[in-house]
Amino acid sequence: MPSLNALAHATLRRLLESPDTPPAVQLRAAQTVLKSVPPEPPSPDPLSTLSDLEELIPETFRYSSPKTGRNQPCPCGSGRKFKFCCLTKPAATPNTT
């Protein structure tokens, strides 16, 4: 034998889907269905989710030494400005042998 809850839901569904049911009865049936649905759990605290997101943000990349400015003396020791000396040359790779 079906439970009382299952019978009530079947009757309400029939009332809502039937084209012969008056709109006032459909509205009342819909309100009854909405009252029987359990409430949503409370939403999480936005500040706690923000702190969770901050853990996912990677640290900012920092160079070990400051970049050479265009108008600074060239680090190669030539005495010329960096923009006229080594700015357009490819970066030297360290010798690993």
C-alpha positions as CSV (number, residue, x, y, z in Angstrom):
1,M,0.0,0.0,0.0
2,P,1.5,3.4,-1.0
3,S,2.2,5.8,1.8
4,L,0.1,8.8,2.6
5,N,2.8,11.1,1.5
6,A,3.1,9.4,-1.9
7,L,-0.7,9.6,-2.4
8,A,-0.8,13.3,-1.5
9,H,2.0,14.0,-4.0
10,A,0.2,12.0,-6.7
11,T,-3.1,13.9,-6.1
12,L,-1.3,17.3,-6.1
13,R,0.5,16.4,-9.4
14,R,-2.8,15.4,-11.0
15,L,-4.4,18.7,-9.9
16,L,-1.5,20.8,-11.2
17,E,-1.3,19.0,-14.6
18,S,-5.0,18.7,-15.3
19,P,-6.4,21.3,-17.8
20,D,-9.8,21.0,-16.2
21,T,-8.6,22.2,-12.7
22,P,-9.6,25.8,-12.0
23,P,-6.6,28.2,-11.6
24,A,-7.4,29.0,-8.0
25,V,-7.2,25.2,-7.1
26,Q,-4.0,24.9,-9.1
27,L,-2.5,27.9,-7.2
28,R,-3.5,26.4,-3.8
29,A,-2.0,23.0,-4.8
30,A,1.2,24.7,-5.9
31,Q,1.4,26.5,-2.5
32,T,0.9,23.2,-0.7
33,V,3.7,21.6,-2.7
34,L,6.0,24.5,-1.9
35,K,5.2,24.3,1.8
36,S,6.1,20.6,1.8
37,V,9.5,21.1,0.3
38,P,12.2,21.4,3.0
39,P,13.9,24.8,3.2
40,E,17.3,25.3,1.7
41,P,20.3,25.1,3.9
42,P,21.8,28.5,4.8
43,S,24.3,29.8,2.4
44,P,27.9,29.8,3.6
45,D,29.5,32.9,5.0
46,P,30.9,34.9,2.1
47,L,34.0,35.9,4.1
48,S,34.9,32.2,4.8
49,T,34.7,31.4,1.1
50,L,36.8,34.4,0.3
51,S,39.5,33.2,2.6
52,D,39.3,29.8,0.9
53,L,39.8,31.5,-2.5
54,E,42.8,33.4,-1.2
55,E,44.6,30.1,-0.5
56,L,44.3,29.2,-4.2
57,I,45.9,32.4,-5.5
58,P,49.6,31.8,-6.3
59,E,52.2,34.1,-4.9
60,T,53.4,36.9,-7.1
61,F,56.6,36.1,-9.1
62,R,59.6,38.2,-8.0
63,Y,62.9,38.5,-9.8
64,S,65.9,37.8,-7.7
65,S,67.6,41.0,-9.0
66,P,66.0,44.2,-10.3
67,K,65.6,44.6,-14.1
68,T,68.1,46.8,-15.8
69,G,66.5,50.0,-17.0
70,R,67.0,51.2,-20.6
71,N,68.9,54.3,-19.4
72,Q,71.0,52.5,-16.8
73,P,74.7,51.6,-17.5
74,C,75.0,48.2,-19.2
75,P,75.7,45.3,-16.8
76,C,78.3,43.9,-19.2
77,G,80.7,46.6,-18.1
78,S,81.1,48.4,-21.5
79,G,80.2,51.8,-19.9
80,R,77.4,52.4,-22.5
81,K,73.7,52.7,-21.8
82,F,71.9,49.4,-21.8
83,K,69.6,50.5,-24.6
84,F,72.6,51.1,-26.9
85,C,74.6,48.0,-25.8
86,C,72.9,44.8,-24.8
87,L,69.1,45.6,-24.9
88,T,68.6,43.9,-28.3
89,K,71.0,41.0,-27.7
90,P,69.4,37.7,-26.6
91,A,69.8,36.9,-22.9
92,A,72.9,34.8,-22.2
93,T,72.2,31.4,-20.9
94,P,74.4,30.2,-18.0
95,N,77.1,27.6,-18.9
96,T,76.1,24.3,-17.2
97,T,79.2,22.2,-18.2
